[in-house]
Amino acid sequence: MSTSPDGRAVPAALRPFVHQKTVVLTTFRRDGRPVPTAVSIAVDGDRAVFRSFEKAGKTRRVRRDPRVEVAPSTVRGEATGPALAGTARVLDAAGSRRAAQLLRRKHPLLHGVLVPLLHRVGRRRTGRTVHFELAPDR
């Protein structure tokens, strides 16, 4: 078992994502059609975290159906490796603070400055920032 940047053990399923900057997250519509979206990810032990807007389509889809797939990708969301099935859930306030810290540490400019600024500026239209935990299926 390898370790995450902060020294926590990482299971084999999440190892490809430890140093991966962007992944393609696939959520599912009511009719089962997949919807891929590129997101930034950070691995924290046996889980990974990502963020979105409260009113984003992926947020609504995950709240309705927590099944997701995640695959390494380019910044444009083109998969570069095999997909991993998992379950996503919205984090509480403490979990959100930890997720924001992890994303900020891994992506200092993007998630330390740009994304928080955009989320703050667009809050009226897009809603608050929501952090998610992704656990791989066993």
C-alpha positions in Angstrom: 0.0 0.0 0.0 1.4 3.4 -0.9 0.9 6.7 0.9 -0.8 10.0 0.1 1.3 13.2 0.3 0.4 13.6 4.0 1.6 10.1 4.8 -1.8 8.3 5.0 -2.1 4.8 3.5 -3.8 4.7 0.1 -5.5 1.6 -1.2 -4.6 0.2 -4.6 -7.8 1.5 -6.2 -6.9 5.1 -5.5 -3.2 5.0 -6.2 -3.5 6.3 -9.8 -5.2 9.4 -8.4 -2.7 10.5 -5.8 -0.7 12.6 -8.2 -3.4 13.1 -10.8 -4.5 16.7 -11.1 -7.7 16.2 -13.1 -10.2 13.4 -13.4 -13.3 12.8 -15.4 -16.2 12.3 -12.9 -19.2 10.5 -14.4 -22.5 11.0 -12.8 -25.8 9.5 -14.0 -29.1 11.1 -15.1 -32.5 9.7 -14.0 -32.7 7.7 -17.2 -29.2 6.2 -16.6 -27.3 8.2 -19.2 -23.8 9.0 -18.1 -22.6 12.6 -17.8 -18.8 13.1 -17.7 -17.3 16.2 -16.1 -13.7 17.2 -15.5 -13.0 18.0 -11.8 -9.9 18.4 -9.6 -9.3 15.7 -7.1 -7.3 15.1 -3.9 -6.7 11.8 -2.3 -7.0 11.5 1.5 -6.2 8.0 2.7 -9.0 5.6 1.5 -11.1 8.3 -0.1 -10.8 11.2 -2.5 -12.4 14.7 -2.4 -13.7 17.2 -5.0 -15.8 20.3 -5.0 -18.6 21.8 -7.1 -21.3 24.5 -7.0 -24.6 23.8 -5.1 -26.7 24.4 -8.2 -24.4 22.4 -10.6 -25.9 19.5 -12.5 -23.4 17.1 -11.1 -24.3 18.1 -7.5 -28.0 17.5 -8.1 -27.2 14.1 -9.8 -24.9 13.0 -7.0 -27.6 13.9 -4.4 -30.2 11.9 -6.3 -27.9 8.9 -7.2 -24.5 8.7 -5.4 -23.1 6.1 -7.9 -20.2 7.7 -9.8 -17.2 6.6 -11.9 -13.9 8.4 -11.9 -11.0 8.1 -14.3 -7.7 9.9 -14.8 -8.0 12.5 -17.5 -6.6 15.5 -19.3 -7.7 19.0 -18.2 -10.3 18.8 -20.9 -11.9 15.7 -19.4 -10.6 13.1 -21.9 -10.0 9.9 -20.0 -6.4 8.6 -20.0 -7.0 5.5 -17.9 -9.5 3.0 -16.7 -12.6 4.2 -14.7 -13.1 3.4 -11.0 -16.6 2.9 -9.7 -17.5 4.5 -6.4 -19.9 6.3 -4.2 -19.9 10.1 -3.6 -21.5 11.9 -0.7 -21.8 15.6 0.3 -19.5 16.4 3.2 -20.6 18.3 6.4 -18.9 21.5 7.5 -15.9 19.8 9.1 -15.4 17.5 6.2 -15.7 20.4 3.8 -13.0 22.4 5.6 -10.7 19.3 5.4 -11.5 18.8 1.7 -10.9 22.5 0.9 -7.5 22.2 2.7 -6.5 19.1 0.7 -7.5 20.6 -2.6 -5.7 23.9 -1.7 -2.5 21.9 -0.8 -2.5 19.9 -4.0 -3.6 22.8 -6.4 -2.3 26.0 -4.7 -3.1 28.5 -7.4 -6.3 26.9 -8.7 -8.0 25.9 -5.4 -6.2 28.3 -3.2 -7.1 31.4 -5.2 -9.0 31.1 -8.4 -11.8 28.6 -7.6 -12.6 30.1 -4.2 -12.8 33.6 -5.8 -15.0 32.3 -8.6 -17.3 30.5 -6.2 -17.6 33.6 -4.0 -18.3 36.0 -7.0 -20.8 33.6 -8.5 -22.5 32.5 -5.3 -25.8 34.3 -6.0 -26.2 32.4 -9.3 -24.5 29.1 -8.6 -25.2 28.6 -4.8 -22.6 27.8 -2.2 -19.6 25.6 -2.6 -20.2 21.9 -1.9 -17.5 19.4 -1.2 -17.8 15.7 -1.8 -16.1 12.6 -0.6 -15.6 9.8 -3.1 -15.2 6.2 -1.8 -14.2 3.5 -4.2 -16.5 0.4 -4.4 -15.0 -2.5 -2.6 
